[in-house]
Amino acid sequence: MVLNMYKNTIKLFWKSCLYIIAIYALSSCISDKDENPTENLAALDLFDQSYGAEQNQIFDIYLPAGRSIAETPLLIYIHGGAWVEGSKEEFNQFRQALSKEFTEYAFASINYRLYNFSQGNNKFPAQEDDVIEALSYFQSKASEWNISDKLILAGASAGGHLALLHAYKHPTVGNVRAVIAFFPPTNLAELYDFSFFTQTGLSGMLGGNPKDKPEAFAAYSPITFINSKSVPTIFFHGTSDIIVPISQSLLLKKALIDAGVKYEFTEVPNQGHGFTLDTYPNLFQQAAKFVKKQM
């Protein structure tokens, strides 16, 4: 009987030891997982997501593998098209080159309401308001997407205008750290007389000309809102641009210098409104180096 009690005690002892070892091993696995909770997150692409109630208030977002709140900023691309055409799909032609330079970034590309000449719908500030709504939405989703709240705004032509306008005019909406703009309109009053196209488009969107509507032209010109606290800006303009003249970027350059804002400006030789695709990779590399300093 004593021998049986001894054997039972030994068995109970070893069972207890094995139980403790199992608990320790399990807790170690959980601890290791908690230390790197996002390392196994897969890449996720979401298309035609809504940031507002309007039909054009949609976006695509590209979330990288292994993203984290600490290490994954969001670059938001705004398409061009003179505020009357274009779509978020414009980003697709740049995605690979941008991803190569902006490693560990998430990317989003947005649509916004477009001005309709025939009906007169969606005049300014519809586009400006859409950018505000998109950034507010992205800010609300950052934790769910497991990305940083740090934002970079980028855009070309009308998209560059909207990126600059938001960054300078609405600095409290979104944690915008820098802006990247390609051949952007910056002073709409100065742009108005450049061509029949600019006169027709701007008079429709703003309800008149600069003499009739000086406040409106100023209110939608990015340079109006530049001050010493404006975000660092890098921008590019072709010397042969016949749609938005390079003088628009020279005016931006002067305003940034006068305000003491960090900037880089590159005149791109022999390029028009929309660069050849082989021109962009070097410019993206330059932009990435500039942005990195601001992050």
Secondary structure as the mmCIF struct_conf table of DSSP 4:
data_model
#
loop_
_struct_conf.conf_type_id
_struct_conf.id
_struct_conf.beg_label_comp_id
_struct_conf.beg_label_asym_id
_struct_conf.beg_label_seq_id
_struct_conf.end_label_comp_id
_struct_conf.end_label_asym_id
_struct_conf.end_label_seq_id
HELX_RH_AL_P HELX_RH_AL_P1 VAL A 2 GLU A 35
BEND BEND1 ASN A 36 ASN A 36
TURN_TY1_P TURN_TY1_P1 PRO A 37 ASN A 40
HELX_LH_PP_P HELX_LH_PP_P1 LEU A 41 ALA A 43
STRN STRN1 LEU A 44 SER A 50
BEND BEND2 TYR A 51 GLU A 54
TURN_TY1_P TURN_TY1_P2 GLN A 55 ASN A 56
STRN STRN2 ILE A 58 LEU A 63
HELX_LH_PP_P HELX_LH_PP_P2 PRO A 64 PRO A 64
TURN_TY1_P TURN_TY1_P3 ALA A 65 GLY A 66
TURN_TY1_P TURN_TY1_P4 ILE A 69 GLU A 71
STRN STRN3 LEU A 74 ILE A 78
BEND BEND3 GLY A 81 GLY A 81
TURN_TY1_P TURN_TY1_P5 ALA A 82 VAL A 84
BEND BEND4 GLU A 85 GLU A 85
HELX_RH_3T_P HELX_RH_3T_P1 LYS A 88 GLN A 93
TURN_TY1_P TURN_TY1_P6 PHE A 94 PHE A 94
HELX_RH_AL_P HELX_RH_AL_P2 ARG A 95 GLU A 101
BEND BEND5 PHE A 102 PHE A 102
TURN_TY1_P TURN_TY1_P7 THR A 103 GLU A 104
STRN STRN4 ALA A 106 ILE A 110
STRN STRN5 ASN A 116 ASN A 116
TURN_TY1_P TURN_TY1_P8 PHE A 117 GLY A 120
STRN STRN6 ASN A 121 ASN A 121
BEND BEND6 ASN A 122 ASN A 122
TURN_TY1_P TURN_TY1_P9 PHE A 124 PRO A 125
HELX_RH_AL_P HELX_RH_AL_P3 ALA A 126 TRP A 145
TURN_TY1_P TURN_TY1_P10 ASN A 146 ASN A 146
BEND BEND7 ASP A 149 ASP A 149
STRN STRN7 LYS A 150 ALA A 156
TURN_TY1_P TURN_TY1_P11 SER A 157 SER A 157
HELX_RH_AL_P HELX_RH_AL_P4 ALA A 158 LYS A 169
TURN_TY1_P TURN_TY1_P12 PRO A 171 THR A 172
BEND BEND8 VAL A 173 GLY A 174
STRN STRN8 ASN A 175 PHE A 182
BEND BEND9 PHE A 183 PHE A 183
HELX_RH_AL_P HELX_RH_AL_P5 LEU A 188 TYR A 192
TURN_TY1_P TURN_TY1_P13 ASP A 193 PHE A 194
HELX_RH_AL_P HELX_RH_AL_P6 PHE A 196 LEU A 206
TURN_TY1_P TURN_TY1_P14 GLY A 207 GLY A 207
BEND BEND10 GLY A 208 GLY A 208
TURN_TY1_P TURN_TY1_P15 PRO A 210 ASP A 212
HELX_RH_AL_P HELX_RH_AL_P7 PRO A 214 ALA A 219
TURN_TY1_P TURN_TY1_P16 TYR A 220 TYR A 220
HELX_RH_3T_P HELX_RH_3T_P2 PRO A 222 PHE A 225
TURN_TY1_P TURN_TY1_P17 SER A 228 LYS A 229
HELX_LH_PP_P HELX_LH_PP_P3 SER A 230 PRO A 232
STRN STRN9 THR A 233 GLY A 238
TURN_TY1_P TURN_TY1_P18 THR A 239 SER A 240
BEND BEND11 ILE A 242 VAL A 244
TURN_TY1_P TURN_TY1_P19 ILE A 246 ILE A 246
HELX_RH_AL_P HELX_RH_AL_P8 SER A 247 ALA A 259
TURN_TY1_P TURN_TY1_P20 GLY A 260 GLY A 260
STRN STRN10 TYR A 263 VAL A 268
TURN_TY1_P TURN_TY1_P21 PRO A 269 ASN A 270
BEND BEND12 HIS A 273 GLY A 274
HELX_RH_3T_P HELX_RH_3T_P3 LEU A 277 THR A 279
HELX_RH_AL_P HELX_RH_AL_P9 TYR A 280 GLN A 294
#
